[in-house]
Each structure stands twice: as C-alpha cells, then as structure tokens.
Amino acid sequence: MLRKNYTQVNTNMTDGSNLDAQADSLVYKVKHYLITTMGVTLEEANDEAVFRAFSLTLREEIMINWTASIHTMTKELPRTLYYLCLEYLPGRFLTNSIANIHAGELVKIVMKKLGHDYRKIMAVEHDPALGNGGLGRLASCLLDSLATQQYPAMGYGLRYQYGIFEQEVWEGVQVERPEIWLLNENPWEFRRDVHSVNVMYSGKAIPTKNEKGVDTFDLVDYEEVRALSYDLPIVGYRETPDFSVLSLRLWTTKESPRNFKLQRYNAGLLDQAAENTTLTDVLYPNDNNEMGKRVRLKQEYLLVAASLEDIVHHFHLNAKDMSLFADKVRIHLNDTHPALAIAELMRILLKEHNFDWGEAFEVVRTCTNYTNHTVLKEALEEWNENRVAQLLPRQYQIIQRLNADFCTEIRAKYPNDEERIRRMSIIEGGQIKMANLSIYGTHRVNGVAELHTEILKNEIFKDFYEMYPDKFVNVTNGVTQRRWINNCNPRLAEFFSKRIGKGWITDLQQIEQMSKFASDSACQEEFLEIKRANKRAFCEFLKTANPIRDAKGVEIAQTDPLGEDALFDVQIKRIHEYKRQLMNALHAIILYHELSANLDARPIKRMVIIGGKAAPGYVVAKNIIRLISCLGRKINADPKVREKLRVVYYENYNASRAEKVIPAADLSEQISCAGQEASGTGNMKLSMNGALTIGTEDGASIEMHKE
C-alpha cells in the first residue's frame, strides 16, 4: 500500500498560540449550537446538551481536515485500503479526538468558561456499541494508526442499533439488555443518504451471459433491502494542524421504511414483516435457532454487498478505468465474516463490468487479503449450503464454480488424493467453509502472532500451506499507544514525555529509551505514585459505577474495593472456557481457604477483578460468571478474609471501562489454554501501563516475553 501525505487546511483549534482567544471563539460556537440545534441557552443547558454542542463545535473543526483528506484521495487516486470488519470498538470519540489534535488544555479552558465540569462532559458520551472483543478493538486501533501514519484507507462495518448487549449481573446471572448508545443524537455520525445501496436477497437466478460470453445471472422475484450509510471520523494524531481524518462507514437497515413489510405485518406475520429492518439491530444475534442463523448470514452479506458496491462505484466514477482496479484497490477481510466478498466481487466484475472469468478471479485474488483470528475449529465459519443457495442464489452459483476450479487445481497438483480434495474443498458435506473460500480467493493470509501463524501453517490449514506456501505470512496484532497510554493514562504519558520527548506517541519503539531510567530511584518512586493514583481513581469509579444487584435487578449496594495498597489482579476479556476465567476463580477459592485458616498466609492484600461478556447462548460461560459473582459475595462478606482478599466482577466491560481499569492493574492475567489464544491485545495494553504479566506461553505474549 502506498503512503500519501495529505494536504490539509490549518485549523485554529490546534494552533497553540493565544489559547484564551481561541477558547472565547469556541465558547461562542457552543452557545450558537445550543440555541440553533437544541433550542436552549447556556444557562438552561444540562451536561448532555453541552456535550452535544461542544462535539458539534469540534466536529466542525475536524470537518475541514476530513474533507481535505477525502478530496486528496479522490483526486490523486492512491492505492487505498478498504477494511471490512463486522465489528469495531472505537471507544469514545470526543476524548480521543481531543487528545489526537492536542486540544486538551484548550478544551479545559472552554469548559471552565462555560461553567461545566470537564470530566463530567467527557463522561456523557456512550461508547459506540459496534463490537464485542479483541477483533473490534484491533480494527479500531488499526484505523487510528492508518490515520496517524496518513495512509489512504477506509473502514466499513454495520451500525448496530442495540450493540451486542449491555451486561448487567443480577445476583450472579448475566442479563442482556439493549445498549442505548443511540438513545440521543450521536453528534459524531453523518447520515449519507447519497451513498445508500440496495441489497438483494433470495429470488431466482436466471442464467445469462455478459459481453464476453461468460455465464452470469440476473435475479428475479428478489427481496430488496436498502442499506443506508453513516460516516464516522477517525482522527489521526499529529503535532501540527495537518492531521488526517479517515472515514468509518457504517450500514444500517433501520432507517429505511420500505425495509418494513407492511403487508406481512397486516397478515399477522410480525417476524417476517420486521426481519429486514432488524438486520442491523444486534451484533452476533444468537444463532442457536433458524432465525438467528438466517439473520447472521444476511448481516454478513449486507456488509459485503453494500461495501463492495460503494467501493466499485466510487472507483469507477473517479478512475473511469476498471483495468486500474487491481492496482489501486486493496480489500482486507478481517476474519471470515466478510468472506462472501470474494463471490460478490466476482459477481460485480462479471455482471456489471464484463470481465471474463479468469480475469475477474485474478483481480479478486490480487485485491483481497484475509486475516485469520482463531485456531478454534468451531469458530471457523461454515454456512449450510441450502441456506446460502436460498438467500444468495447468484453468489452460490459463483461459489460452486470457484469450488470446481479449486478442486481441479488440487487434483492437478495432487492426483489420486481425493481425501485431500475433501479436506480442502470449499463445499463439503452440505456446508460452505468460509475459511477455505477466504484462503483460495485472496492474495495473502495472515495469522496474528508467530505461534498462531505456525499453528495455521502446520495444523489448521496444513494442506493449504503445502499448496500455497507463499500465501501465508505473520502479522502480529498491535494496539495504539495513543488511546491506551496517551489518552487513558495521562500521568504515565507525561512521565514518559518529560524524559524522552513525545516521539513515542507515534513510534512506540522509542519507549526503549526509558530503560536508562530504570535504576533511578526518583523515577521509580514517581512511577509507583502514578500507579497508586490510578488505583485510587479506579477505586472511586468502582464505588459509583459497578453496582451490586439482587435477583430482580434492583441495586442493593455498591462495590466496596480494597485500597491502593492491595495487589490489583486483573483478567479482562470475553468469557470463554479456553480463556480460563474458571481457573482464576478456583485460584481465588484456594486463596480464600488459605486465608480463612491463617490470615497471615498471604502478606499482600489482593483484589481479583474479572470482567467480560458471555455470548447469550453460551451456558457454560454464563455459569462461570455466576460462580465468580457468588464467590465475590461470599469472600467480600467474610469479616476476616475481606481485609486481605476481595473478588470483583467488573460489569459491562467495554472500551471506556477498560480505560479505567488498565492503568490501575498490577497483575495481568493471560492464562488461556496454550495454543488457543490467537494473539491477545489486552496483554499489550496492560503491559504498556505497567502491569506484570502472568500467563501461558501463548499468542503474542510469547513475543512480548522475547522483547
């Protein structure tokens, strides 16, 4: 991918001179937005109104650079990355944008002039409910880094109305409630009706031919769904006003009235009437039932079809020459969720741009790349062949032909090895294997840690590696230090910057310079005081934002944490058997029995903090949450042991709540079953903030250990 430095317009907000005058100008704009968009004066405005008005003010400043970035990419037509991912976890936009354009001090002055508390205003924003775990947070970190390094890129995803779910724990039982991030107007998103796309499902595929005589298909009696786009700005870090802003385009079916089937509603078929309006309601709908499976497949195709139509349409509009597509476009499939992009891009090139079959497949294979995120076979997506044929008849025909070509290629290289063909086939046993499709149809396949990539090559995809050894590469996951140090741990960021400068914010390798201060006693004490301050802040947060509920969901108490002198033992990740929160709970039980017998058995106080969500249909994971909660209730109520040990279930873990606990952690639990954690990124965030890692030699932790 080619790097392009964009030419942006200077913005007043990042000009460090005369902060007071700049603050007065921004205060005027905030008052203007309060009156013109909300109909209230500053004196009448609550924190929510001030947050929205200030976000609109900041957005106005960012918009100049955003527009310049888009126009530069359109005009110069650089090779551009289009990143397709079913989930993102960007965290709060306001605080991150302020940090990335160096406007922190200015904003504090503005809030003081407005008479509102800076921290309260920053806390008003809800986390965008667009993701669940490491996959979504990795995608968001990547977009931040692409914007910071000024690469031409764009992200695509879905705008989930209710997220995956907001987690509450009622007497140990996980209760899933809709996330309310869109309860009020989101000042960071732009509705873009001009980019809306019609996506077609079901119907009957009628054979036809394109101008080059290649078999294609028309679709009749189809079900049409309108996908409407919302754009979010991804602001890159820059010490000068020429920062880049990339776009994250999210598709929704919620805002299009014709997606609602009124005739079916009037016939009493309520589920069928609302199916298409609910496609973007929930991330990862429970697929333990037929409706859930159907909606998940339609979700994945919605992302692929709308995004590719957008990519191809704008490329053709700007370049006027589809022969340049293979050189100028790079499409990244983050896991197998967007794997249908291979079949859909083939369809578009064949049907709409009259490529021949071999030429189209060469373009697809050149343009697309695939990241695998798991070694768990149950997580390697497969779709029922009949379901795909019914919902996506044109794409199914293309997948069938791709599979026939692939099997022919395997037979040519490995004659008389039908068992190998069966293992590698895209379609086998009535199932379409999306990982096999992704490997066959892409240019590069990467794992996300050295060990993970080796497992892919030597075990999971051994046959594919033997056939295409040059396809497989390793790209170890990473995180952005801008959010996970500079933004969420400003005390530590200042500690680094006053010793080695600010270069580490864009080049983390520079943090190695801190090693020369390792034996400095004054530095050691300052570092420890930073950790203590972060622990105090987290304890105050727990007391007000981590309630204890009874079996009916009524708040009956607040979390009562141990103080800063305790060891904060932290495990934060989605709840899964292989991540072994159960083993952590068993360790807490052992500690409890030791301390019950002898309070001096453990000289150091310990607070065990476990946070994460369990998939709604994952009964074992939900029972693990219940065990941890019951354990906390027992230990925390013990008048003797509670002075040395507490267990806290950290409810509704998300990006913003991660920003609270990570700077306070002393011990980072990375105890997954060896070989099953593909990479891990929480391990990196915790380590960057001064936590010691205890865990298995697994995923990226191995490479962290080597470093």
N, C-alpha and C positions, 0 to 999 in steps of 0.2 A: 504494500500500500504506500502510495506517495505521500509525503508530508507537504502540506501547504500552509504557509503563513498568511493569514487573512489580514486584509487592510480594514481596520475598523475606525469608527468615528470616536474621538475622545468623548468621555462622559465626565460631567462635572463631579459626579459622586466620588470618583476615585482620585480626584485631584486633592492632594494633601494640604494645599495652602488654604488659609482663611476658613477653617472649619466652621466658625461661628456664622459667617455669612452663608455658607452652603447649608448649614442647619436651618437658618431662617427661611431659605428658599424651599427646602423640603417641608418644613412646617406649613408653609403657605399651601403647598400642593396637597398635603394630607388634609388640611381643612377644606380645600376645594373638593377633594374626593368624598369627604364625609357629607358635604352638602349635596353634591351633584349625583352621587350614586346611592347614598343611604338616607338622605333627607334629614340629617341631624347635624347639629353644631358640635363643636369640640366639647362644650360644657355638657351636652346631652349624651355624648358617645360613651359606650362601655368599652371594655378591653377588646371584645370581638370586633366592634366597628373600627377601632383604631388599628387593630391588626390588619383588617382588610384594606383600609385606606392607605396604610403605610406600605403594604405589599403591592398595591396598585401603583404607588409612587415609585417604589424600587423597580417594579416591572417596567415602568415607563423608561427608566434609565437603561435597564438591561436591553430593552427592545431595540435600541439603536444598534448595539453590537450584534444582537441576534439577527436583525435584518441584514446587516452588513455581511455576516458570516454566510447566510443563505445565498445572498446575491453573488458573493465571491465564488461559492461552489457552483452556482448555476452558470456564471459567466465563464469561468476558467475550466470547468468540466474535468476536475482532477479524478483520479481513481478514488472511489468512495466506498466506504464500508457501510453496509446495511445490516444491522444486528437484529435478528429475530429471536425473541425470547418470550415465553408465556408468562413470566413473572419478573417484577422488579421490586426492590426495596430501597427506594431513594432516601427515605427519611424526610425530615422537614426541609422544605426548600428555602425558607426565609433565612434561617441561621447559616445554612451552608453557603447561600449566595452572598450574604453579608461578609462572611469570612473570606470567600474566594476573590472578592473585589476590594478587600482591605477597607471596609467601611464601618468596622466595629465601633471605633471611637466616635465617629460622626453620628452613628445611629443612637448611641447613648446620649449624646448631646440633644439630638432631636427629641427623644423620649422625655428627657428632662424638661425641655421647653414645652412639650405637650402636656406635661403633668401626669405622665403614666409611667409605671414601673417597667423597666426594660425587660427584666426576666419574665414577668407575667405576660407581657405582649408576645415574647418569643415562645412561650408555652401554650399559646392559644391554638396554634396550628396543629391539626391532626396529621399523623403520619399517613401518606397516601397508601391505601390498602391494596397494593398491587402485587404483593408477593408473600412468601412464607419463610424461606430459609436462605441457606448459603447461595443457592442458584440465583435468586433475585438480588441479593446483596452484591454478589460478584458482578452481575450485569450492571448494576448501578455504579459500582466502583470503576468498571471499565469505561463507561460513558464519561464519568468525571475525568478520568485520565486522558481519554481521547480529546476532550475539550481543552484540558490544560496543555497538552502537547500540541494542540492545534492541528489535529488530523481531521480531514473531511469524513464525517460519519453521521449516521442517523440511527436511532433505535426505534423499534416497532414492538408494540405489545397490545394488551387489552385493558380497557378501562373498567375494572370490576366495581360494580355499584356497591357491593357489600363486602368486598375483600374475600379472604379465606374464611375468617370469622374473628370476632373479638372474644377472647377467652376470659371466662370467669370461673372461679373454683368455688363450688357450693359444698361445703363440708367434705372436701376432697374430690368431688365429682366435677370433671370438666363440663362446662355448659357453653355451647357455641351460640353466640349472639351476632347479629349483623354488625359489621363495622360501620361507623357513622361519619366517615371522612368526607362524605358529600352531603351531609345534613345541611350545611350552609354553603354558600357560593365559594368555590375554590378560586382564589384570585390568581393562581399560577397557571391555570389552563386556558387555552384559547380554543374555542369551538371553531372548526374549519369545515363548514358545510361544502365548500368548493371542492374539497378532496374526498367527499363521500363516494363509496363504491358499492355496487350491487353484487352480492354474492349469491350463487345459485346452488341449490341442493336438490337431490332426488331427481325425479323426472326420468325421461327415456333418452338414451344416447342413440342418435341417428347417424349411421356411417356416412361420411362424405370424404372429399379429398381437397387438399389445398392446391395452390397454383403449381406446385412441383410434383403433384400426383401422390403425395404422402397421405396415408389414411388419417383422417381427423374425425371429430364428432360434433354434430350440432346437438343441442339439448332442447327437448320439448316437454311440456307439461311439468315444468320445474317449479320449485318453491324459491321465491326470490326474497332475500334479506338485505336490507340496507345497512351498511356499516358506516357510521359517522365518525369523523376523526376529531380528537382533541390533542393539541400540541402542548408540551411542557418544555420549558427552557432548562438546559443543562449548562450551567455557567462554569467555565474553566477558570482556574486560578491564574492570576497574573499580577505582578507588582506594578505594572503600568496599565494605563486605561485601555490598551488594545486587547482586552481579553476576548476569547472566543465563546460563542454560545451555540451549542448543538441542540437538535430537536429530538425529543422523545414523543413519537406519535402513537396515540392510543386509540383503539377502535371500540365503539360501543354500538349495541343494537337497541339500547334502552330508549334513546331519544327519537326514534323513528316510528311514528304512529302506525304506518302501514305494515310494520312487522307484527302488529297485533291482528289476529284473525277474528274479526268480529262475528262472521257467520258461524264459526265453530263455537264461539262463546255463546251466541244465542241458541245454539243447539245443545248447550249444556256440556260441551267438551272443553272444559276450562283449561285442562293441562295442555291440550293441543293448541288452543287459542293463544296462550301466552308463551309457548315454548321459545319462539324466536326473539321475543322481547327480553327473555331471561337468559339468553346465551352468554351475556357478559355480566350477569348478576354476581356470580360466585367463582372464585378461583378453585380449581380442582374439586368440582362437585363430586359428592360421594358416588362412586361407580360400582357399588355393591348391588345395583339394580339396573334394569334395562334403560330406564330414562336417563340415569346418570351416565351410562356408557354412551348413549346417543348424544347427549349434550356435550360431553367432553370431546368427542370426535368432531362435532360441529364447531366447537370452540377452536380447536386446533386448525381446522380448515379455514375458519373465519380469519384468524391471524395471518395465515399463509396467503389466502386469496386476495384479501384487501391490501396487504403489504406489497405483494408482487405486482398487482395491478397498478398501485401507486408508483412503485419503483420504475416499472417498464414505461408507464405512461409519461412520467416526467423526463425519463431519459430520452425517449423518442421525441418528445416535444422540444427538448433543449439541444440534443445532438443531431437529430434529423437523420441519423445513420445507424441502423441497428447492427451493422458489421463491427462497430466500435464497442458494443456492449460487453463482450468478453474481456476486453482490456480495461474498461473503465469501471466495471461494477464488481464488487465483492459482497457476497451474501453469506452471513455467518449464521449457522443453525446451532443455537445454544441448547444442547440436549436433543432428544428425538421428538419433542413436541412439535417443532416446525418441519419435521421430515417430509411432510407432504409437499413442501416447496419444490422438491425435485420433480415430482409428477406435474405440479401446477405450472412451473416454469416451462417444462417441456410443452404442455398444452398451449400456453400463450405463444411460444415461439413458432410452433407448428401451425396453429389455427389463425392467429392474428398477424403473424409476420412472415408466414410462408417459408420457413426454414425446412430443409429436408431433415430426415430423422437423424442421420449421423451428425450433421452439422449442429442440430439443436442439442443433441446429447453432449457433444464436445463443448459447447458454450456452457451448458449446465455444469459439467464436470470442472470446467475452468473457473467458474464464478463462485461456486459454493464450497464451503468448508464446514466441518462438523466437530463440535466439542462433545465428548462423552463425559458424563459426570458420575457414573456409577459402575460398580462391578457386581451389583446385586441383580441376579437374573430376573427376579420378579419385578424389577424396576425398568427393565429393558422393554419398552412398549411393544405390544402386539395388538393388532386390531382384527376382529373377526372379519373374514373375507366377505361374507354375505352382507354384513353391516356396511362395509365400505362400498360394495357394489350397489347397494340400495341408496345410500346417501350421496355418494360421489361417483356416479356411473362413468363419467368421462375419464376421471383420474384413475379409476380402477382399470379401465382398458389400457391406459398407458403403463400402469404398474405391471400388468400382465405381460405386455410386450418387453418392458425392461427386464423382467424376470426371465423371459425366454432367451433374450440376448445374453444375459448374465450366465445362465445355465450352459448355453452353447460355448461361451468363453471358458467356463470351468472345465467342460468336457474336453475342449481342445488342449488345455494345459495338463489336465489330469484324467486321461482316458481310462475308462473302466473303473472309475472311483465314484460310483453312484451314492455311496454313503456321504462322501464329501459334498456332493451336489445337494443332497438333502439337508445337510447342516448349514450350508451357505445360502440356500435358496431364499429369496425374498418372500415367497409364498410357499408355505409348507403346513400340512395338516389343517387346512382351513383357516390359517392365521397369516396375516401380513406382518412381517417382522420389520419394524421401523428402523432399528439399528442397522440391519443388513442393507435396507434401502439407502440409509444415510451413508454408509461406507462405500457402497457401489457407486452412488451418484455424486460424490464430492471429490474435491481435489486433495484435501488434507484432512486427516482425522487426528485429533489430539486428545491425550489424557491430561489430567490437571495436576499431576505430581509425578515424580520419577517412578516411584513404586507403582502407582496406578497405571501409568503407561506401560510398564513392563508386564503387569498382570493382563492388560488388554492384549498385548502382543503375544504373550506366551500361553495364555489360558482362554480368556473370554472370546477373543477374536483371532485365535491362533491360525485358523485356516485363511482368514483374510490377510493376515500379516505375511503369511508364506506366499500368497499370491501377489500382494501389493506392498512389499516391504518399504518402499519409498513414501507411501502414503502416511505412515504413522509417525507422528512427532510428539514430543512432550512440550507442553506449555504450562508450567506450574502456576496455579492460581495466585492472585495477589489482592491486596486491598489498598485503598488510597489513604495515605497518611494525612491528607488534608482534612478528611472528616474524622478519622479515627485517632488523630493526635491534635492537630492544629485547631479543630473545631470543638471536639468533645473534651479535650484536656488542655485548656489554655495555660494552666500553670506549668505543665510539663513542656508545652511548646515554647513558652518564654524561657524556661530553664535551658533548653537546647539552643535557642536563637541567640541568647546573650553570650554564649560561649563559642558557637561555631557559625553564627550567621543564619540566614534564612534559606540558604540553598537547599537544605534537607527537605523543604516543603515540596519541591518538585523533583528532587533527586535523593531518595532515601539512603543511597549508598554513603552519602556524606555523613550520616549519623555515626559511622565508624570513627570519626574524629573525636567522638565523646570518650573513646577508650582512654585517652591520655588524662582524663579527669577521674578515672575510676578509683585511684588511691587517694584522692584529695578529700580529706575529712570534712571540710566545709561543704563540698559538693555532695558528699554522702548524706550529710545531715539535711541539706536543703531538699535533696531528692526524697528523703524519708518524710520530711514535713509536708511535701506536696502530696505524698501518698496518704498521710494522715488527714490532710484537709479534704481530699477526695472521699475518704471513707466517712468523715463527718457529714459531708454533703449528701452522700448516698444514704446514710442512716436517717437523716431528716426526710429524705424523699420517701423511704420505706414507711416511715411513720404516718405519712399522709396519703400515699398513693399505692399501697399494697394491702387492701382491706382483707379482713377475715370474715367469711360469710357462713351463715347457717345453711341448713338443707333447703331452705326456701329462697336463698339468695339475699337475705337481709344482712346488711353489715352489722356485725356484733362487736367487732374490735378492730384495732389497727395493729400492724406488725410491730413487735417490740424487739428491736435488734440489739445485739451486743455492740459495744463501743469500738472506738478506733484501735484499742489495744488488742483486739481479737484478730485472729487469722481469718481473712475472708476467703473461703474455699468455694470457688465458683465453677459451675457447669451450666452453660447456656447454649442450647441447641435444640432442634426439634426432638420430640420424644420418640425413641425407637429402640428396639431390643439391641441392635448392634452398637448403638451409641452408649449403652450400658449405664443409664441412669439408675437401673436396678442395683448394679454393683455398688454404686456410690451410696445408695440408700442402705444397703447391707453394711457398708463400712460405718455409716452413722449409727446403725444399731450396735455394732461392735463397740464403738466409742462410748455409747450410752451405757452399756453393761459394764465396761471398764470403769467409767466414772461413778456409776452407782455403787460399785464395790469399793472404790478408792478414789476420792475426789482429786488426789494428788497424782493419779496415774498419768495424767496429761497436763504438763505445766502450762501449756499455752492455750488460751481460750480459742475456740473455733466456731465460726458461723458458716454453716453449709448452706449455700444459695444455689438452688436449681431452678432453671426457667426454660420454658419451651412449650410448644403446642403439640398435641397429638392429633393425627388425622381423625376426622369424625368417625370413620368406620373401623378404626384400629383399636380393638377392645383391650388388647394386652397393654398398649401404651397408655390408655386411659386408666387402667388398673395400677400402672406404675405411678402415675400422678396421684392416685388415691392413696397409695402406700406412703409416698413422700409426705403428703398433707397430714395423714394420720400420725405419721412418725413425728412431724413437727408439733402437732397438737400434744402428743404425749411428752416429748422432751421439753418443750417450751413451758409446760405447766409443772414440771418437776421442780419443786422449790430449791433443791440442792444442785442438781445437774445443770439447770438452766444458767447458772452463774459461769459455767465453763463451756457449755455447748448449746447451740440453738440451730434449728433447721428451718429454713425459709423457702417456701415455694414462691418464686417470683412470677407473678401472674401477667398474662398477656404480653409476653416477650415480643418486642419489635425493635426497630432501629433506634428510636428515641430512648426507649428504656435500656437498650444496650449502651447508649452513650452515658447513661448514669452509672451502670454497674462496672463497666470495663475499666475506667480509671481508678476504681476503688479496689479492684481484685488483687489479692496477694498470691493466690494459687489458681492456676488454670488447669481444669480437669479435661484431659484429652485422652479418654480411656476406651475408645471404640475397639471393637474386635479387630485384631491386626489383619490388615489387608482389605478391610471393608470400607474404611473412610477414604474416599477417593482423594481428597485433599484436605479440606477444612480451611476455613478462613478466620473463624473465631479464635483459633490458636494464634494467628498472626496478630490480631487486634489486641488480645490480652497481653501477649509478649511485648508488643510495642509500647504498652502502657506500664510495663514494669512488673508484670506478674510472672512468677516462676511456673514452668510447665511440668506437670506430672502426667505421664501417659504412656501409651503403647508406641512402639516404633512403627508409625503408620502415616500414610498420606504425606502432606507437606511438613509434618512435624519432623520427619527424618531429615529433610533438607535444612530445616531450621536448626536442628541439632548439629549438623555438619558446619553450618555457618558460625 
